[in-house]
Amino acid sequence: MSLAELDDHALDQLFRQARTAHAFRPDPLPQGTLQRLFELAQWGPTAFNAQPARYVFVTSPAGKARLLSCVSPGNVAQTEAAPLTVIVAYDLQFFEALPTLFPAYDAAPLYRHNAVLAEQTAQRNSTLQGAYLLLAARALGLDAGPMSGFDAARLDQAFFPEGKVKSNFLINLGVAQQAAAFPRGVRLSFEQVVRVE
Ligand SMILES: Cc1cc2nc3c(=O)[nH]c(=O)nc-3n(C[C@H](O)[C@H](O)[C@H](O)COP(=O)(O)O)c2cc1C
C-alpha cells in the first residue's frame, strides 16, 4: 500500500497552525474521547514494540486536586481548567511484557540485567508515546498543552506509590480558551539544525 500525503488542512491542524494551549474552555470532552485518543496513539512505534508508557487520565475533581498540589505555580490555572490532564509515565519493568509484545526475539534479558538501559529505553519510548498522544489529540480536533513543570517525586508518590512507574511529563487537553497568548516562537532553520550527509 502506498501512502498518500495529507492535505494542507490536515498538515496545518497537526503542525503548522497548531499552538500549545495554556488556557482551556470548561466544556467536558465528548463521550468516548479518552478511548479514541488511546486507540489512535497506541499505533505509534516503540522499540521492540515494548510500549513502556503508562497513563493516568485525570478528569475528576479529586484527581485534579492531587495533581494541582504537584505542578509548578505557573501551571496550576491551566491544569485546573483543562478537562483532561494526561500523566505520561513509564513502567520500569516494561520488559516483562516483551514475550507477548515482541515474540520474534527474546529481548527481555537485555533489560532485566541492565537497569540503566531499561530506564533509558522506557524514558525514550514513553516520550515518543506522549508525542503520539499529543498529535492524536490534534487529529481529533483538541488542543494540547505539554508540561514538564511539576515536582516529579511528589507526583510519583501521589499517583504511583508502589515505585514501579515513574512520571515523564504531563499534557493538558481540551479546547483552547483563547488564541495563543504569545506570538509563535521562531523555529530554528533547516540549515541551523540539519546536516545532510
Ligand atoms: C516537554 C514540554 C514541556 C513543557 N513544559 C511547560 C510547562 O511546564 N509550562 C508551560 O506553560 N508550558 C510548557 N511547555 C510549552 C512550550 O513552551 C511550548 O510548547 C513551546 O513554546 C511551543 O509553543 P507553540 O506550540 O505555541 O509554538 C512545554 C512543552 C513541552 C514540549
The ligand as an SDF file (V2000), in Angstrom:
LIG
                    3D

 31 33  0  0  0  0  0  0  0  0999 V2000
    8.1310   18.7000   27.1680 C   0  0  0  0  0  0  0  0  0  0  0  0
    7.4900   20.0680   27.2610 C   0  0  0  0  0  0  0  0  0  0  0  0
    7.4150   20.6900   28.4920 C   0  0  0  0  0  0  0  0  0  0  0  0
    6.7930   21.9280   28.6070 C   0  0  0  0  0  0  0  0  0  0  0  0
    6.5980   22.4570   29.8600 N   0  0  0  0  0  0  0  0  0  0  0  0
    5.7840   23.5270   30.0050 C   0  0  0  0  0  0  0  0  0  0  0  0
    5.3760   23.9410   31.3000 C   0  0  0  0  0  0  0  0  0  0  0  0
    5.7430   23.3600   32.3220 O   0  0  0  0  0  0  0  0  0  0  0  0
    4.5360   25.0080   31.3780 N   0  0  0  0  0  0  0  0  0  0  0  0
    4.0820   25.6710   30.2850 C   0  0  0  0  0  0  0  0  0  0  0  0
    3.3010   26.6250   30.4210 O   0  0  0  0  0  0  0  0  0  0  0  0
    4.4630   25.3070   29.0250 N   0  0  0  0  0  0  0  0  0  0  0  0
    5.2890   24.2340   28.8590 C   0  0  0  0  0  0  0  0  0  0  0  0
    5.6330   23.7970   27.5960 N   0  0  0  0  0  0  0  0  0  0  0  0
    5.1210   24.5470   26.4250 C   0  0  0  0  0  0  0  0  0  0  0  0
    6.2230   25.0770   25.4790 C   0  0  0  0  0  0  0  0  0  0  0  0
    6.7800   26.2610   25.9840 O   0  0  0  0  0  0  0  0  0  0  0  0
    5.5930   25.2930   24.0850 C   0  0  0  0  0  0  0  0  0  0  0  0
    5.1280   24.0480   23.6250 O   0  0  0  0  0  0  0  0  0  0  0  0
    6.5820   25.8610   23.0790 C   0  0  0  0  0  0  0  0  0  0  0  0
    6.9840   27.1480   23.4330 O   0  0  0  0  0  0  0  0  0  0  0  0
    5.9910   25.8850   21.6640 C   0  0  0  0  0  0  0  0  0  0  0  0
    4.8370   26.6690   21.6200 O   0  0  0  0  0  0  0  0  0  0  0  0
    3.8690   26.6440   20.3230 P   0  0  0  0  0  0  0  0  0  0  0  0
    3.4080   25.2130   20.1680 O   0  0  0  0  0  0  0  0  0  0  0  0
    2.7280   27.5430   20.6540 O   0  0  0  0  0  0  0  0  0  0  0  0
    4.6630   27.0980   19.1560 O   0  0  0  0  0  0  0  0  0  0  0  0
    6.2840   22.5820   27.4450 C   0  0  0  0  0  0  0  0  0  0  0  0
    6.3880   21.9460   26.2060 C   0  0  0  0  0  0  0  0  0  0  0  0
    6.9680   20.7010   26.1090 C   0  0  0  0  0  0  0  0  0  0  0  0
    7.0070   20.0190   24.7550 C   0  0  0  0  0  0  0  0  0  0  0  0
  1  2  1  0
  2  3  1  0
  2 30  2  0
  3  4  2  0
  4  5  1  0
  4 28  1  0
  5  6  2  0
  6  7  1  0
  6 13  1  0
  7  8  2  0
  7  9  1  0
  9 10  1  0
 10 11  2  0
 10 12  1  0
 12 13  2  0
 13 14  1  0
 14 15  1  0
 14 28  1  0
 15 16  1  0
 16 17  1  0
 16 18  1  0
 18 19  1  0
 18 20  1  0
 20 21  1  0
 20 22  1  0
 22 23  1  0
 23 24  1  0
 24 25  2  0
 24 26  1  0
 24 27  1  0
 28 29  2  0
 29 30  1  0
 30 31  1  0
M  END
$$$$
